[in-house]
Amino acid sequence: MTEQPISIIIVEDEPEFRRRFVQIVENETSMKLVGAASNKREAQAIIDRESFDVMLIDLGLPDGSGIDLIRQVSQKKPDVDIMVVTVFGDEQHVVSSIEAGATGYILKDSAPADVISCIRLLRAGGSPVSPVVARSVLRAIRNRMSTTAPARVPGTEQNPLSARETEILQLLAKGMSFNEIGDILGISPHTVTAHIKKIYRKLAV
């Protein structure tokens, strides 16, 4: 039985990047482009009209926030996987997109092969994350702990992540692959991706 191709919509306002991602998807036989939008209004029409598996989305759109679309799709189409593709690398944008429901995040200059592998990993239940994003998430968690600490009894601040989850994030921040992290920690790459998914859930609000 032939597997159905992964159906994808792309939301990107910059023509050069939009064409690049459209070409990456169209050149991959295991994937199908459902639609490409340059702004929030066009994206909304595609979302309302089409069924799809994955949404690649830029956060900065000319007529609204990509985060609003992420939140809407994650609520109305919970089976859709959402990957943020952007030039931003700071924790504000990273954490906001994760909180809204994104489960994947890569930078716009990622190589085509990396884009394809991240989409496949995302669809298989993993959560792709770049070293820049891993470092941003670590900073965001530290900031959360420091900003909530005054409201708590001193010494009772809790890291929302387990020791293993923190360890995995730290290794990702150093640029290590899932396979390398698995070898170091004595666990499978699949278990590594499962931990990352838990990290994303814990950051969601």
C-alpha positions in Angstrom: 0.0 0.0 0.0 1.4 3.4 -1.1 1.8 6.0 1.7 -0.1 9.2 1.2 2.2 12.2 0.7 2.5 14.7 3.5 0.3 17.6 2.6 1.7 21.0 3.4 0.7 24.7 3.4 3.3 27.5 3.5 2.7 30.9 5.0 5.6 33.3 4.2 5.4 36.9 3.3 8.9 37.3 1.7 8.7 36.1 -2.0 12.2 34.8 -2.1 11.7 32.5 0.9 8.2 31.5 -0.1 9.5 30.4 -3.5 12.3 28.6 -1.9 10.1 26.5 0.4 7.6 25.9 -2.3 10.4 24.5 -4.5 11.7 22.3 -1.6 8.3 20.8 -1.1 7.4 20.4 -4.8 10.8 18.7 -5.4 10.1 16.0 -2.7 7.9 13.2 -4.0 6.8 12.2 -0.5 5.2 15.6 0.0 2.4 17.6 -1.6 2.0 21.4 -1.6 -1.6 22.3 -0.8 -1.2 26.0 -0.8 1.1 29.0 -0.3 0.1 32.3 1.3 1.9 35.6 1.5 -0.2 37.1 4.4 -2.6 36.2 7.2 -5.7 36.8 5.0 -4.6 34.4 2.3 -3.5 31.9 4.8 -6.9 32.0 6.6 -8.7 31.2 3.3 -6.4 28.2 2.7 -6.9 27.0 6.3 -10.7 27.3 6.1 -10.8 25.6 2.7 -8.2 22.8 2.7 -7.2 19.8 4.7 -3.4 19.4 5.4 -0.9 17.7 7.6 1.8 20.3 8.2 1.8 24.1 8.3 5.2 25.9 7.7 4.7 29.5 8.9 6.6 32.7 9.4 5.8 34.6 12.5 6.1 38.1 11.0 3.2 38.7 8.5 2.3 42.1 7.1 -1.4 42.0 8.2 -1.1 40.2 11.5 0.8 37.8 13.7 1.7 34.3 12.6 1.2 33.3 16.3 -2.5 34.0 16.0 -2.7 31.5 13.1 -0.7 29.0 15.0 -3.0 29.2 18.0 -6.1 28.9 15.7 -4.9 25.9 13.8 -3.7 24.1 16.9 -7.2 24.5 18.4 -9.3 23.8 15.3 -7.1 21.3 13.6 -5.2 19.5 16.4 -3.9 16.8 14.1 -1.9 19.3 12.1 1.8 19.7 12.9 3.0 23.3 12.9 6.6 24.3 12.2 7.8 27.9 12.5 10.3 28.9 9.9 11.8 32.3 10.7 14.9 34.4 11.1 14.2 35.1 14.7 16.2 33.3 17.3 15.3 34.9 20.6 13.3 33.3 23.4 10.3 35.7 23.1 9.4 34.5 19.6 10.4 30.9 20.3 8.4 30.5 23.5 5.4 32.4 22.2 5.1 30.1 19.2 5.5 27.0 21.4 2.9 28.3 23.8 0.5 28.9 20.8 0.9 25.3 19.7 3.9 25.0 17.4 5.9 21.8 17.8 8.7 22.5 15.4 11.0 25.4 14.8 13.9 25.9 12.3 15.6 28.9 10.8 15.0 30.1 7.3 18.5 29.5 6.1 18.3 25.7 6.9 19.4 23.5 4.0 16.7 21.9 1.9 17.6 18.5 3.1 17.2 19.7 6.7 13.8 21.2 6.0 12.6 17.9 4.5 14.0 15.8 7.4 12.5 18.1 10.0 9.1 17.9 8.3 9.3 14.1 8.3 10.5 14.0 11.9 7.6 16.4 12.9 5.1 14.2 11.2 6.5 11.1 12.8 5.9 12.6 16.3 9.2 14.3 16.9 9.9 18.0 17.6 12.7 19.4 15.5 14.7 22.1 17.3 17.8 24.0 16.3 20.7 24.7 18.7 19.7 28.4 18.7 16.2 27.5 19.7 17.4 25.1 22.4 19.5 27.9 23.9 16.6 30.3 23.8 14.3 27.8 25.5 16.9 27.3 28.3 17.1 31.0 28.8 13.3 31.3 28.8 13.0 28.6 31.5 15.7 30.3 33.6 13.8 33.7 33.2 10.5 32.1 34.2 12.1 30.7 37.4 13.7 34.0 38.3 10.5 36.1 37.6 8.3 33.7 39.6 10.7 33.2 42.5 9.8 36.3 44.6 6.2 35.1 44.8 7.4 31.8 46.3 9.1 30.8 49.5 12.8 31.2 49.0 14.5 28.0 47.9 11.3 26.4 46.6 11.7 27.5 42.9 11.0 24.5 40.6 12.5 23.9 37.2 9.5 22.7 35.1 11.8 20.3 33.3 13.2 17.1 34.6 16.9 16.6 34.9 16.9 14.4 31.8 14.9 17.0 29.8 17.3 19.8 30.9 20.3 17.6 29.9 18.9 16.9 26.5 18.2 20.7 25.9 21.8 21.5 26.9 23.2 18.9 24.5 20.9 20.2 21.7 22.1 23.8 22.5 25.7 22.5 21.8 24.6 21.4 18.3 24.4 17.7 18.9 22.1 15.5 16.8 19.4 13.2 18.3 21.6 10.2 17.5 24.6 11.7 19.2 22.5 12.6 22.3 21.1 9.1 22.4 24.6 7.6 22.3 25.8 9.9 25.1 22.8 9.2 27.4 22.3 5.6 26.4 18.8 6.1 25.0 17.3 5.8 21.5 16.9 8.8 19.2 13.1 8.1 19.4 13.3 8.6 23.2 15.2 11.8 22.7 12.4 13.2 20.4 9.8 12.1 23.0 11.6 14.1 25.7 11.6 17.2 23.4 7.9 16.8 22.8 7.4 16.8 26.6 9.5 20.0 26.9 7.3 21.7 24.3 4.1 20.6 26.2 5.5 21.9 29.5 6.1 25.3 27.9 2.6 25.5 26.4 0.0 27.5 28.3 
